Amino acid sequence: MKITEKEVRYVAGLANLQLDDSEIARMQSDLESILEHFDKLNEIDTAGVAPMAQVLFEADETATLRADVPAPPLGNEAAMANAAQKGSGYFKVPKVIER
């Protein structure tokens, strides 16, 4: 699969990265290598391989997962109790992304 420069620039834009031409060329090469590796992995016959599951799921005494028990929601007042800034029931945070 061939990755175009336009696609690399598009992905860089999604990641909010500003790359120069040499970085674009390097990323294009790196992304092509990654996709080639995935193509090789897709050629492997996995028909007889069982899907993976949590390793300790069946081991009751050593299980690392807690029981999934419903609990009442925290509530807006408790959630906002330690907020540095709040307004209209929401957290106020500084703007971090500018375009």
C-alpha positions as CSV (number, residue, x, y, z in Angstrom):
1,M,0.0,0.0,0.0
2,K,1.4,3.3,-1.0
3,I,0.9,6.3,1.3
4,T,0.8,9.6,-0.4
5,E,2.3,12.9,0.9
6,K,-1.3,14.3,1.0
7,E,-2.4,11.5,3.3
8,V,0.7,12.1,5.6
9,R,-0.1,15.8,5.8
10,Y,-3.8,15.0,6.5
11,V,-2.9,12.7,9.4
12,A,-0.3,15.2,10.7
13,G,-3.1,17.9,10.6
14,L,-5.4,15.6,12.6
15,A,-2.6,15.2,15.2
16,N,-2.1,18.9,15.2
17,L,1.6,18.4,14.1
18,Q,3.5,20.9,11.9
19,L,6.0,18.9,9.9
20,D,8.6,20.2,7.5
21,D,9.2,18.4,4.1
22,S,12.0,16.1,5.4
23,E,9.8,15.0,8.3
24,I,6.9,14.4,5.9
25,A,9.1,12.2,3.8
26,R,10.3,10.2,6.9
27,M,6.8,9.8,8.2
28,Q,5.6,8.6,4.8
29,S,8.3,6.0,4.8
30,D,7.6,4.9,8.4
31,L,3.8,4.7,7.8
32,E,4.4,2.6,4.7
33,S,6.6,0.2,6.7
34,I,4.0,-0.1,9.4
35,L,1.2,-0.9,6.8
36,E,3.5,-3.4,5.0
37,H,3.9,-5.2,8.4
38,F,0.1,-5.3,8.9
39,D,-0.2,-6.8,5.4
40,K,2.2,-9.5,6.4
41,L,0.3,-10.2,9.6
42,N,-3.0,-10.4,7.6
43,E,-1.5,-13.2,5.6
44,I,-1.2,-15.4,8.7
45,D,-3.8,-18.2,8.9
46,T,-5.6,-17.7,12.3
47,A,-8.5,-20.0,11.6
48,G,-7.6,-22.4,14.4
49,V,-6.6,-19.9,17.0
50,A,-9.0,-19.2,19.8
51,P,-9.8,-15.5,20.6
52,M,-7.8,-14.1,23.4
53,A,-9.5,-13.5,26.8
54,Q,-8.5,-12.0,30.1
55,V,-5.6,-14.1,31.4
56,L,-6.9,-14.3,35.0
57,F,-10.6,-14.2,34.3
58,E,-11.3,-17.8,35.3
59,A,-9.0,-17.7,38.4
60,D,-11.3,-16.7,41.2
61,E,-8.8,-16.4,44.0
62,T,-6.3,-14.5,41.9
63,A,-8.7,-12.4,39.8
64,T,-7.5,-8.9,39.3
65,L,-10.9,-7.6,38.1
66,R,-13.4,-6.2,40.5
67,A,-17.0,-7.2,40.3
68,D,-19.1,-5.0,38.0
69,V,-21.7,-3.8,40.5
70,P,-23.9,-0.8,39.7
71,A,-23.4,2.2,42.0
72,P,-25.3,5.5,42.3
73,P,-23.9,8.3,40.3
74,L,-21.5,10.8,41.9
75,G,-23.8,13.8,41.3
76,N,-22.9,17.2,39.9
77,E,-22.4,18.9,43.3
78,A,-19.9,16.3,44.5
79,A,-18.1,16.2,41.2
80,M,-17.7,20.0,41.1
81,A,-16.7,20.3,44.8
82,N,-12.9,20.6,44.2
83,A,-13.0,22.2,40.7
84,A,-10.6,25.1,40.3
85,Q,-13.1,26.9,38.2
86,K,-16.7,26.1,37.5
87,G,-19.6,27.6,35.8
88,S,-23.2,26.6,34.9
89,G,-22.5,23.1,36.3
90,Y,-19.4,22.4,34.2
91,F,-15.6,22.5,34.7
92,K,-14.0,25.6,33.2
93,V,-10.6,24.9,31.7
94,P,-8.2,27.1,29.7
95,K,-8.2,26.8,25.9
96,V,-5.3,24.5,24.9
97,I,-5.8,24.0,21.1
98,E,-5.8,27.0,18.8
99,R,-6.3,26.7,15.0
